[in-house]
């Protein structure tokens, strides 16, 4: 029987400004409180000096004192190539999103007593294939083992709405999501849920983030402060920015807010009224209505044909938003009672619907297999008298210098990057039972085993033809001659070895054969093939030695006319492994712990065993390298894979 912790589905909404999670059980869905001030936590990361990260409210507090080490609004930048600099080190938006996701999963697992059975990850409905591919990589690199469903945020909103307001098939809804950024979408009710129709549209410059910037500029102007680019990382400016965000939230329920300005030469309080805020955001709201209207027309509906407009997102709580949407479109407007959490709740509900309930299959005893018939013993015919054989000395096998043995199982370690759930060993089923079932709606796939099959009955032995019996004495006699000949050869050469000549034949042949087998083919992961060198940039490791507590790695590389640079250009990601594991598309990304790899732009690469970077190699049998871009994601090879480098054994 499943424990309570494994019986829940998790919904995650990593927003531009806030991250919210919810759990769904048979009794319903509820928001999980992650923060101290509210259920949601800021989508903020803070890089500590030791390389670890703080998340959420603690990251926001530390970031007020050291703004140059804090990352915010990185989820909206997923897919951008320019990195974010934290403490002078570059981090990609994908890597930061992965860290936030992993931190949230760990926190929820601790609160709920275990991991979820399935996960729904919400995303903007306007995202295309490229951003969705990056999001799948984020989930995979976060080591998510459960089945994952990727849920368009608008679909999650409509799912929650339909649980309290009955809707028949064919009903059309519009979702106006005004969070940190704006997104508009149109959905139609179907027999099984909601489908997106037309093209969802997003606008990054319209939303809460833009409103925060307008408030900050107004307050700074009132306090006589000039905000230029250099002083935006000043701790006092960071605190003032946070004061402006809180004032915007206060004005959703109150008519006036006070902002404390604590800057050198400008210590004062600035009062901001709701009317002031509405004046600042009204032009942006009019423009957002144009976005929503275009979305409706792309779906084939005039505004008057849409049933209801659902308002969600934290900024939609401002009274002027509902007033403007209703007045401009003339349609009923529903402001969700929990606009900041509804996406996570809907994602949890949809993930719960995708969690299969599997009844235990009946146990079927294994079929009894009759033993094979016993063959009549073959008569042994005495061999004819032997003639003393002439010893034949086998030629010494040639040893190929520098060759290596290739494990035939290497290809079985290929990773596809597909998100998979945990694989359970299937219980045996009755013979003849239909093993098919209803298709699941997982975005990721969960491999299911087939029914237990009875062991195949071995075929009866093939009786030899009659002519074989007539030839048997001759065959046995010939075999005996060969055995004695080999024995005589081994004895003769063995005697020579005892006299200081060539080594004993038996040992020499066996060891030489093993040497040839072990060195016949170089391991595939160590080759620098012509196919690999078709890529724009590639690296070929040539030698790795570990002597006197120093790891030295030599390599050739093609940088396509650029200079390697770990700060702002292409460079190497170096890590230890066995040539197959870890997977090349996983390693080298900052979505995994930095101790699993290190950056390099020098040749040779030299690290002392006392250096923190050496933890990426430690006692591995091989060291591997791949090309990485300025955002610390792996660069792709010409064939679309990540195979831009090779591995070499470490000579210790």
Secondary structure by P-SEA (a helix, b strand, c coil): cccccccbbbbbbbcccbbbbbbbcccbbbbbbccccccccccbbbbcccccccccaaaaaaaaaccccccccccccccccbbbbcccccccaaaaaaaaaaaaaaaaaaaacccccbbbbbccccccaaaaaaaaaaaaaaccccbbbbbcaaaaaaaaaaacccccccbbbbbbccccbbbbbbbbbcccbbbbccbbbbbccccaaaaaaaaaaaaaaaacccccccccccaaaaaaaaaaaaaaaaaccccbbbbbbbccccbbbbbbcaaaaaaaaaaaaaaaaaaaaaaaaaaccccccccbbbbbccccccaaaaaaaaaacccccccccccccaaaaaaaaaaaaaccccccccccccccccccccccccbbbbbcccccccccccccccccccbbbbcccccccccccccccccccccccccccccccccccccbbbbbbccccccccccccccccaaaaaaaaaaaaaaaaaaaaaaaaaaaaaaaaaacccccaaaaaaaaaaaaaaccccccccccccccccccccccccbbbbcccbbbbbbcccccccccccccbbbbbbbbcccccccccccccccccccccccccccccccccccccccccccccbbbbbbbcccccccccccccccccbbbbbcc
